[in-house]
Amino acid sequence: MASSREYLDYVLEQLSGVDGITYRAMMGEYIIYCQGKVIGGIYDDRFLIKPTQSAVKMMPDAPYELPYEGAKEMLSVDVDHRELLCGLIPAVAAELPAPKPKKKK
């Protein structure tokens, strides 16, 4: 099942207090970026993020879920807690490596 544009819009509204949030549509789902780093995505109308140390610490009871068959488990985020999101997403991005530069053709 593909994710709905309405759910994406809701998540983006909840993240409106975080600088550098962008997204890219991919095969019916949405990849979410913070300051150019992939921090997670929206899969089947679920917001899942990479399980970094800060994410696990800030959400110790968050369930792990598979975004799709064959993928690594990610943490499920309750998007209704805006204050948590506005602290969580920058913390996750800070722990991730910078994106690799694209090769020139």
N, C-alpha and C positions, 0 to 999 in steps of 0.2 A: 504494500500500500504506500503510495506516495504521500508526502507531507503536504498539508494545505498552505496556501499563501496566507490565509488568515492567522494560522498558528505562527508562521514566520513573522508576520507583522506584529503580533502580540509580544513575541520574544524580543524583537528589535525595540519595541516601545519600552519594555522592562529594562533593556540595556542602554536606554538613551542617555543615562548619566555616565556612561563609560566612554572614554575617548578612543577613537581608532577602531570601532566595530564596523566590519564589512562582512559581506556574505557572497557566496557563489552557488548558483543552482547546479546540481550535479545528479543526473539520473533520477529525477523526481524528489530528491532530497536537497538539503542546503548545508554547505560547509560554512562554519562561522569562524571568522578571523578577528584577532585583536592585535592591532599594531603590526599587521602583516603576518602574524603567526597563527597557524591552525590551532584553535583551542578546543574545538569540538564541532558538533553539527546537530542538525534537526533530522531525525530519522523516525518515520512513522508517527509524526506529531509528538515526538519526545525530544527534549533538549538534553543531549549527552555531551559530557566534556571529558578531556583526558584526565586520568587519575594521577595528577601530580601530588607531591607531598602536601602542598598547601590545600589542595582540593580535598584530600582525604582528611586532613586535620580540621578544616572548616565544616565538613559535612561527614562526620564519622559514621552516621547511620544511613548514608545514601546507598541505595542498591546499585550493584554493578549490573549492566545490561549490555547485550550485544547489539551494536547498531545494525548489523546485517550478518548473514552467515559467513563464517570464515574470518571475521574481523576480531580485533582485540576488544576485551571488555572495556566499557567506559562507565563513568559515574552518571547516574540519572539526577538531573537538577530540577528542583521544584521552582518553576518560573514565577510563581506567585509571590515569592519573597524578594522583592526588588532590592532592598538594602543588602541582603546577602549577596545577590548577583553583582552588585556594584563594587563589592570588595573582592569577591571570588574571582571574577574574570581577569582583572588586572594581575592578581597574584598568580594565577595559572599561567598567563602570558609571560610574566617575569621569569618563570622557571623553565620555559621552553627555549630551545636554541633558535637563533636567528634563521630565517629562511635562507636556503642556499641560493646563490645568484644564478639566474637563468643563463644558459649557454647561448652565446651568439651564434647565429647560423652563418 
